[in-house]
Amino acid sequence: MKLATIRYAGQESAAIIDEDGGKALPLGSDMLTVIRGGRLPSPTGTEVALSSVQIVAPIPRPPRNIFCVGKNYRAHAEEFTRSGFDSSAKDQSEAQPTAPIIFSKVPECVIGHDMPIRYPAGLTDKLDYEAELAVVIGKGGRGISKTEAADHIFGYTIVNDVTARDLQGVHKQWLIGKSLDTFCPMGPWLVTADEVDHTNLSLRCWVNDELRQEANTADLIFDIPTLIETLSAGITLYPGDIIATGTPAGVGLGFDPPRFLHQGDRVTIEIDGLGRLSNLIQ
């Protein structure tokens, strides 16, 4: 099932999306309530035209920091280590991580589809994009094994892990450079797990009309069950937690010379079955 959070008639609600029919069916509650309930509630509203609503992030304000995974595609791990911005490896011999690299983005940086990414002039001139598949936890837990992981996934969405590379380098860690306001576009849809084969999803990212990233989730170094097992080993996961699974090769810093974002650029990300997330740099 395809879900979204919509704004219409002065209110905000989770909704079932009929993309082909151009309709949204409001559920009368917010997305976190839907996720925590474990099943979809009965719709309380009437159908509205998608053209008449604003699509915001599926979880507009996540309940806590977004879990992110660094260097989780082999080719990206290598391009990142070559870039000189990688504080996690001294050279190519350490490019491939031996355990998941986990960092976070603050929840306040989340924005929705077609909302502007603000260029933080004076703070960075090395603004970059990272197209990623994100997992949304449905059933919480601690000590979740890989074999149990699927039972804890509510669904999937798209995330752009926007990054100020120079801040990433200056601070020798990733939270500040990845958490500036508007640095986490998300959506447009949250698709329930029963409709998604996370092991075989094609992912593409364009800057303006140029295809920059193209990969498949089969290329992940650490798959989603491994990520859930690793995180939950000592950290209790809760319904609504978001795990961004890493970006493939083709980010701006991977080019020679690097090709960073500028005001007026548009970044568009597409993942099979999950829609297209597009945002303009302003």
Residue pairs with C-beta under 8 A, 6 or more apart in sequence:
1 16
1 40
1 191
1 192
1 194
1 195
2 16
2 17
2 18
2 19
2 189
2 190
2 191
2 192
2 195
2 275
3 14
3 15
3 16
3 17
3 31
3 34
3 58
3 155
3 189
3 190
3 191
3 192
4 14
4 15
4 17
4 24
4 55
4 58
4 187
4 188
4 189
4 190
5 12
5 13
5 14
5 15
5 30
5 31
5 55
5 56
5 57
5 58
5 59
5 60
5 112
6 12
6 13
6 14
6 15
6 24
6 26
6 48
6 53
6 54
6 55
6 56
7 53
7 54
7 56
8 24
8 26
8 48
8 52
8 53
8 54
12 30
12 56
12 60
13 26
13 27
13 28
13 29
13 30
13 45
14 26
14 27
14 29
14 30
14 31
14 33
14 34
15 24
15 25
15 26
15 27
15 45
15 53
16 24
16 25
16 27
16 40
16 43
17 23
17 24
17 25
17 50
17 189
18 24
18 25
19 50
19 189
19 275
22 49
22 50
22 51
23 47
23 48
23 49
23 50
24 47
24 48
24 49
24 50
24 53
25 43
25 45
25 47
25 48
26 43
26 44
26 45
26 46
26 48
27 34
27 40
27 41
27 43
27 44
27 45
28 41
28 43
28 44
28 45
29 41
31 58
31 59
31 60
31 190
31 240
32 59
32 63
32 239
32 240
33 41
34 40
34 41
35 59
35 136
35 138
35 154
35 239
35 240
36 239
36 240
38 138
38 139
54 112
55 112
55 113
55 114
55 187
55 188
56 112
56 113
56 115
56 187
57 110
57 111
57 112
57 113
57 185
57 186
57 187
58 136
58 157
58 186
58 187
58 188
58 189
58 190
59 110
59 136
59 186
59 190
59 240
59 242
60 110
60 112
61 107
61 108
61 110
62 107
62 110
62 240
62 241
62 242
63 107
63 238
63 240
63 241
64 107
64 238
64 241
65 104
65 105
65 106
65 107
66 104
66 105
66 106
66 107
66 110
66 134
66 159
66 184
66 242
66 243
66 244
67 102
67 104
67 231
67 241
67 242
67 243
67 244
68 102
68 103
68 104
68 105
68 132
68 161
68 174
68 178
68 243
68 244
68 246
69 100
69 101
69 102
69 222
69 227
69 243
69 244
69 245
69 246
70 80
70 88
70 97
70 101
70 102
70 103
70 174
70 246
71 77
71 80
71 86
71 88
71 95
71 96
71 97
71 101
71 221
71 246
72 97
72 100
72 101
72 220
72 221
72 222
72 245
72 246
72 247
73 215
73 219
73 220
73 221
73 246
73 247
73 248
73 249
74 96
74 219
74 221
75 215
75 219
75 248
75 249
76 246
76 247
76 248
76 249
76 250
76 251
76 254
77 95
77 96
77 97
77 221
78 92
78 95
78 96
78 249
79 249
79 251
79 253
79 254
80 86
80 95
80 251
80 253
80 254
81 89
81 91
81 92
81 94
81 95
82 92
82 254
83 165
83 253
83 254
83 258
84 169
85 165
85 168
85 169
85 253
86 95
87 169
87 172
87 173
88 94
88 97
88 101
89 95
96 221
97 221
97 222
99 230
100 222
100 226
100 227
100 230
102 230
102 231
103 173
103 174
103 175
103 178
104 175
104 179
105 161
105 175
105 178
105 179
105 183
105 184
105 244
106 175
106 179
108 181
109 178
109 179
109 180
109 181
109 182
109 183
109 184
110 184
110 185
110 186
111 117
111 182
111 184
111 185
111 186
111 279
112 185
112 186
112 187
112 188
113 185
113 187
113 188
113 276
113 277
113 278
113 279
114 278
114 279
114 280
115 182
115 185
115 279
116 182
116 279
116 280
116 281
116 282
117 160
117 162
117 182
117 183
117 185
117 267
117 279
117 280
117 281
117 282
118 180
118 181
118 182
118 282
119 127
119 261
119 262
119 263
119 281
119 282
120 127
120 164
120 180
120 181
123 164
123 167
123 180
124 164
124 165
124 166
124 167
124 177
125 166
125 260
126 164
126 165
126 166
126 252
126 253
126 258
126 260
127 162
127 163
127 164
127 165
127 252
127 260
127 261
127 262
127 281
128 162
128 163
128 164
128 165
128 251
128 252
128 253
128 260
128 261
129 160
129 161
129 162
129 163
129 205
129 207
129 212
129 251
129 252
129 261
129 267
130 160
130 161
130 162
130 163
130 247
130 251
131 158
131 160
131 203
131 204
131 205
131 213
131 247
131 248
131 269
131 271
132 158
132 159
132 160
132 161
132 203
132 244
132 245
132 246
132 247
133 156
133 158
133 159
133 198
133 201
133 203
133 217
133 244
133 245
133 271
133 274
134 156
134 157
134 158
134 159
134 186
134 242
134 243
134 244
134 245
135 153
135 156
135 198
135 224
135 227
135 228
135 242
135 243
135 245
136 153
136 154
136 155
136 156
136 157
136 190
136 240
136 241
136 242
137 152
137 153
137 154
137 228
137 237
137 238
137 239
137 240
137 241
137 242
137 243
138 152
138 153
138 154
138 155
138 193
138 239
139 151
139 152
139 154
139 239
140 152
140 236
140 237
140 238
140 239
140 241
141 148
141 152
141 232
141 236
141 237
142 232
142 233
142 234
142 235
142 236
142 237
143 232
143 233
144 152
144 228
144 229
144 232
144 237
145 229
146 225
146 226
146 228
146 229
147 225
149 224
149 225
149 228
149 229
150 193
150 225
152 228
152 237
153 193
153 198
153 224
153 228
154 190
154 192
154 193
154 239
155 190
155 191
155 192
155 193
155 196
156 190
156 191
156 193
156 196
156 198
156 271
156 274
157 186
157 187
157 189
157 190
157 191
157 242
157 274
158 186
158 187
158 188
158 269
158 270
158 271
158 274
158 275
158 277
159 184
159 185
159 186
159 242
159 244
159 277
160 184
160 185
160 186
160 267
160 269
160 277
160 279
161 178
161 183
161 184
161 244
161 247
162 178
162 180
162 182
162 183
162 184
162 185
163 174
163 177
163 178
163 183
164 176
164 177
164 178
164 180
164 183
165 177
165 252
165 253
165 258
165 260
166 177
167 176
167 177
167 180
168 174
168 176
168 177
168 178
169 177
171 177
185 267
185 277
185 279
186 242
186 277
187 275
187 277
188 275
188 276
188 277
189 274
189 275
191 273
191 274
195 273
196 273
196 274
198 217
198 224
199 217
199 218
199 223
200 216
200 217
200 218
201 216
201 217
201 271
201 272
201 273
201 274
202 214
202 215
202 216
202 271
202 272
203 213
203 214
203 215
203 216
203 217
203 248
203 269
203 270
203 271
203 272
204 211
204 213
204 214
204 269
204 270
204 271
205 211
205 212
205 213
205 214
205 250
205 267
205 268
205 269
205 270
206 212
206 267
206 268
206 269
207 252
207 259
207 261
207 265
207 266
207 267
208 265
208 266
212 250
212 251
212 252
212 259
213 247
213 248
213 249
213 250
213 251
214 248
214 250
215 248
215 249
215 250
217 245
219 248
220 245
220 246
221 246
222 230
224 243
224 245
227 243
227 245
228 237
228 243
231 237
231 243
252 258
252 259
252 260
252 261
253 260
261 267
261 281
262 281
263 281
263 282
264 280
264 281
265 280
265 281
266 278
266 279
266 280
266 281
267 278
267 279
267 281
268 276
268 277
268 278
269 276
269 277
269 278
270 276
270 277
